[in-house]
Amino acid sequence: MKIAFFSTKAYDRVFFQQSNQQHDLTFFEPHLDASTAPLAQGFTGVCVFVNDQLDADTLTQLANHGVELVALRCAGFNNVDLEAAEQHQITVVRVPAYSPYAVAEHTLGLILALNRQIYRAYNRVREGNFALGGLIGFDLHQKTVGIVGTGKIGEIVARLLAGFGCHLLGYDVNPNPDCEALGVQYVELDDLLAAADIVTLHCPLVPTTYHLIDSIALQKMKPGVMLINTSRGGLIDTEAVIMALKERKLGYLGLDVYEQEGDLFFEDLSNEVIQDDTFQRLLTFPNVLITGHQAFFTQEALSNIAQTTLDNITAFETGTVPEKNLVTAEKFLRHAQSAQ
């Protein structure tokens, strides 16, 4: 099957070429959107990532070019107009799980680096400054951590933090028995926000979770709270978070995702003037740590993404795509309702 890959980097090509046995793969660096859709002419399927935009216009063009399959090499599908895909009889598949350990471990890394200010200490030592002033942290032991979204990633985060002796609160409309067995106490979101020393987000981005953390939610939190987001940028109202940082309501902010990351992340902009003033403002705070959507970025995850994506393509050809890997408008609606 001929597949056009978009938003690709060298590492994508390496892992997919290693795993590929039968498909004709062509790799394009640009994002897929309405302006680049003509590149898909002559291909039966496209493979896309988190910052590709498959709106109605793009999908109409893809259908006109003969595309029958959209293979997401990620778990999220908020960037696809699923109703338009169904109208054009385009099948959408995804990788529902690749390495929840990768994201969970990165979450813990952000918590530890922010708390102990490892990134600031590293820069000081490189400059010959061994003073400790301003680097004081706190024990994670017996701190209260609120986990918003307790699917597989949230569950592993809970396991890691349980090892530190944290008191764990969870919010999810579908409580996870494995989390309950770890001692996670399920509470309402407002109660979690009010009690937690650290709030970490692991829920999907759907209409009901858009700007889940806004000015109102931030005011419910403890002064000096730590907020971590390794899920989707749209869960956080960035302007409200900046205000909370300025007011010292928010004590720490760790992000691996950003609401407007599509024009920034996965690119080398070190010689460019970044035009996103909101993002630049975030970088001015000493208690903010941002990584460029790399939580998933491990050898194991990339290998699993490549293999599952190629298996999905093969399964599409044979009409045997597993239900858990299919993405439909109906499934998106259920996903949104379960996140309420």
PELINLIN-V306176 format. One record per pair of residues at least 24 apart in sequence whose ideal C-beta (glycine too) atoms are under 8 Angstrom apart, sorted by the first residue. I is the first residue (numbers start at 1). J is the second residue. Records with the same first field share a line. If there is no record, write none. Layout:
BEGIN
I->J, J
END
This chain:
BEGIN
1->44, 45, 69, 313, 314, 316, 317
2->26, 42, 43, 44, 45
3->43, 44, 45, 46, 47, 69, 71, 313
4->28, 39, 40, 43, 45, 46, 47
5->46, 47
6->30, 31, 32, 36, 39, 46, 47, 48, 49, 52
7->31, 32, 48, 49, 51, 52, 266
9->266
11->302
12->73, 302
15->302, 303, 305, 306
16->306, 309, 310
18->303, 306
19->303, 306, 307, 310
20->306, 310
21->310
22->314
23->310, 313, 314
31->262
32->58
33->58
34->58, 61
37->61, 62, 65
38->65
40->65, 67
41->65, 66
42->66
43->67
44->68, 69
45->69, 70, 71, 313, 316
46->70, 71
47->71, 72, 73, 309, 313
48->72, 73, 79
49->73, 74
50->74, 76, 79, 293
51->79, 261, 262, 265, 266
52->79
53->79, 262
54->79, 80, 81, 85
55->81, 84
56->81, 84
59->84, 85, 88, 90
60->84, 88
62->88, 90
63->88, 89, 90
68->316
69->93, 313, 316
71->309, 312, 313, 316
72->309, 327
73->305, 306, 309
74->296, 305
76->204, 205, 232
77->327, 332
78->204, 205, 206, 232, 234
80->327
82->327, 328, 329, 332
83->329
85->329
86->328, 329
91->316, 321, 326
92->326, 327, 328
93->312, 313, 315, 316, 321, 325, 326, 327
94->312, 325, 327
95->304, 305, 308, 309, 312, 325
96->324, 325
97->152, 304
98->296, 301, 304, 305, 308
99->296, 298, 300, 301, 304
100->151, 152, 153, 155, 156
101->156, 298, 300
102->295, 296, 297, 298, 300, 301
103->153, 202, 230, 295, 296
104->153, 156, 157, 159, 160
105->156, 160
106->230, 256, 291, 294, 295
107->153, 157, 200, 202, 228, 230, 295
108->157, 160, 161
110->228, 230, 254, 256, 289, 291
111->140, 198, 200, 226, 228, 254
112->140
113->254, 289
114->226, 252, 253, 254, 287, 289
115->140, 226, 252
119->289
120->286
140->164, 165, 166
141->165, 166
142->166, 167
143->167, 197, 198
144->168, 169, 195, 196, 197, 198
145->169, 196, 197, 198, 199, 200
146->170, 171, 192, 193, 195, 196, 198, 199, 200
147->171, 179, 184, 200, 202
148->172, 189, 192, 199, 200, 201, 202, 203, 212
149->201, 202, 203, 204, 231
150->175, 176, 179, 184, 202
151->176, 202
153->202, 230
154->179, 202
155->179, 182
157->200, 202
158->182, 184
166->198
169->195, 196
172->203
173->338, 339, 340
174->338
189->217
190->220
193->217, 220, 221
194->220, 221, 222
195->222
196->221, 222, 225
197->222, 225, 226
198->225, 226, 227, 228
199->225, 226, 227, 228
200->227, 228, 229, 230
201->227, 228, 229, 230, 231, 235, 236
202->230, 231
203->231, 235, 339
204->231, 232, 335, 339
205->231, 232, 233, 234, 235
206->332, 335, 336, 339
207->336
208->336, 337, 339, 340
209->234, 235, 339
210->234, 235
211->235, 236, 237, 240
212->236
213->237, 240, 241
214->240
215->240, 243, 244
218->244, 249, 250
219->249
221->249, 250
223->248, 249, 251
224->248, 249, 250, 251, 252
225->249, 250, 251, 252
226->251, 252, 253, 254
227->252, 253, 254
228->254, 255
229->254, 255, 256, 257
230->256, 257, 295
231->257
232->257
233->257, 258, 259, 260, 261
234->259
238->278, 282
239->278
242->278, 281, 282
245->285, 287, 288
251->287
252->287, 288, 289
253->282, 285, 287, 288, 289
254->288, 289, 290
255->282, 288, 289, 290, 291
256->290, 291, 292, 293, 294, 295
257->293
258->290, 293
261->292, 293
264->292
265->292, 293
266->292, 293
END
